[in-house]
Amino acid sequence: MTNRLIEAKSLYLRKHAENPIDWWPWSDEALATARTHNKPIFLSIGYSSCHWCTVMEGEAFSDPAIAEYMNANFLPIKVDREERPDLDSIYMQALQMMSGQGGWPLNVFLSPEDLVPFYAGTYFPLEPRYGRPGFLQVLQAIRRYYDTEKEDLRQRKAVIIESLLTSAVLQDGKSEDFKENELLRQGWETSIGIIGPNQYGNSFPMIPYAELALRLNRFNFASRYDGAQVVTQRGLDLALGGIYDHVGGGFHRYTVDPTWTVPHFEKMLYDNGQIVEYLANLWSAGVEEPAFERAIAKTVQWLQREMTAPEGYFYAAQDADSFTNPTAAEPEEGAFYVWSYSELTQLLIPDELAQLQQQFTVTPNGNFEGQIVLQRLHPGELSEKLENTLGKLFAARYGANAESLDTFPPARNNQEAKTTNWPGRIPSVTDTKMIVAWNSLMISGLARAAGVFQQPLYLEIAAKAANFILNHQFVDGRFHRLNYEGQATVLAQSEDYAFFIKALLDLHQVSLALSEKQGIQTQPSLWLEKATALQDEFNEFLWSVELGGYYNASSDASQDLIVRERSYADNATPSANGVAIANLVRLTLLSDNLHYLNLAEQGLKAFKSVMSKAPQACPSLFTALDWYRNSTLIRTNTEQINSLIPKNLPTVVFAAGSNLPENSVGLVCQGLKCLTPAESVEHLWQQVQQSQARG
């Protein structure tokens, strides 16, 4: 027996299609039905690779008694947060207001008449445990409260909606408080502190903070922190730690410890794109650690092998859990990735095992529930012999040598994972939907790595994904966020616009340098033209004329939202407004259209109070401020662009120019003024360095 979700395109929603709960997708019909029958809405939001979402699906959501009570007393709605980040953002904020913390699954109870939340939580166990009540107890108590405590319910909702509206509007700070140089120092110091040594808890990549710290290190702010050491250590933790898959490539989402050892094993496209860009930027800043180059190269191989559709776009994510054998009832976390000591002794000869132990954490007792997560002990280049040893582990996992395995087909659901005759281990399930925002982060990472390492292949992969989006994500002239097997759906949200415009600008820049190499067919002018057209659509449908900045959702796709938010906070991905404002500055330099600069100024003004009072929330806005204050245009020939693009020039935009002033090699423009034409390469470089440090 299946419910309505069997028709859903989302893998996450379909995972709940056989629950006895009478799930609805978020829709006008579902909301109207709840109002007609005066049923409070139980809204449950999660995503396909979320471990505790999977646990709750198999426990509480599969329980007949809970389903019977739920179906009689609530209108249950399931939402994939990756489809509707605007809904997720609003109700996650409500959860944080009520409980002081957030997380997924996000389970919220709404009044049907106005969709205002009045109670929220995360994981609810089937029976009381972990200090949490059983889910049936929760449902009974909430329905009793909804029926008998009407005045308290009204007051509670009034407080919540007022808080949400106040948060959405933001308090505007005074202009005299907007001291840009001090703000940049404050943003840098905050970010350095956030990514500095961590003695407790989980370890997340936190790339927006690391990127801000790296770019602002050039100012040598006086501080108790060694900025260069901190940003380098973050790169080493990522490239050497257990968060990185040293055998197959690709980065896991985070580690459950402060030592970067044991990951939560899902692989998210958005993390990998950001990390590739960060490691490439570290290399460009002079930290030429071989482990960084290897991590990028192997991640690109993983991307091509397991995460790229035949049409060229990138899949969204891979689950943390996988089956150990076809008859297993439930998948196990990390089963595809970890090793037992006895398994290693069978696969490797003693000399190979000894070499592996010299460079990786390999002990008989393991470091994860008796199993081994490989973590490198030392930076530097791995020997050819050790690479061959890792190749043996690759063949054991995948059932083939890396050199002969160009593609590894995804397991699209648990049934497919268990019934396919895999030559090696049973892989984790892959969520094969295309998300524009996440694809864009990977395109940007590939573009930057292509420029830094002079790798045309990286550019070629990125260009193919971008072309898919350009050719398939516009329906009736409007940009769309998702693609399921060739079908575009859901109007694009602010992060889709902002991240894809950035990706197009990144492609434009690297194409100026690499487009003529090895016959790559990428026209820089085309990327800029498409970025400009998309920016105009972004401005038309999502810009807030009254407040400044961009709304999360377009004006014609916000009818079901209780508030219209303008996201400024960075989470696992950068904030849409931070990236968008930086894009506006870049477009100003490339087009001489000062309207973009006016919007950038309004956007920064809109969020200046947040930047001043809560710098820990918004590193991407500080990155945008750096662009606004220190933007530099270098107009020069292709030869000079080739030599400059691998360097660490965080607020530089290149333009290829054949009509340069006589006897000059380039022209450097700082914001709205240009310097004396550079008559030599040395003079040009001197001007560029001075321009990047003028803030």
Secondary structure, 3 states (H helix, E strand, C coil): CCCHHHHCCCHHHHCCCCCCCCCEECCHHHHHHHHHCCCCEEEEEECCCCHHHHHHHHCHHHCHHHHHHHHHHCEEEEEECCCCHHHHHHHHHHHHHHHCCCCCCEEEEECCCCCCEEEEECCCCCCCECCECCHHHHHHHHHHHHHHCHHHHHHHHHHHHHHHHHHHHCCCCCHHHCCHHHHHHHHHHHHHHHHCCCCCCCECCCHHHHHHHHHHHHHCCCCCCCHHHHHHHHHHHHHHCCCECCCCCCECCEECCCCCCCEECCEEHHHHHHHHHHHHHHHHCCCCCHHHHHHHHHHHHHHHHHCECCCCCECCEECCEECCCCCCCCCEECCCCCECHHHHHHHCCHHHHHHHHHHECCCCCCCECCEECCCECCCCCCCHHHHHHHHHHHHHHHCCCHHHCCCCCCECCHHHHHHCCCCCCCCCEEECCEEHHHHHHHHHHHHHHHHHHCCHHHHHHHHHHHHHHHHHCEECCEEEEEEECCEEEEECCHHHHHHHHHHHHHHHHHHHHHCCHHHCCCCHHHHHHHHHHHHHHHHHHHECCCCCCECCCCHHHCCCCCCCCCCCCCCCCCCHHHHHHHHHHHHHHHHCCHHHHHHHHHHHHHCHHHHHHCHHHCHHHHHHHHHHHHCEEEEECHHHHHHHCCCCCCCEEEEECCCCCCCCCEEEEECCEECCCECCHHHHHHHHHHHHCCC
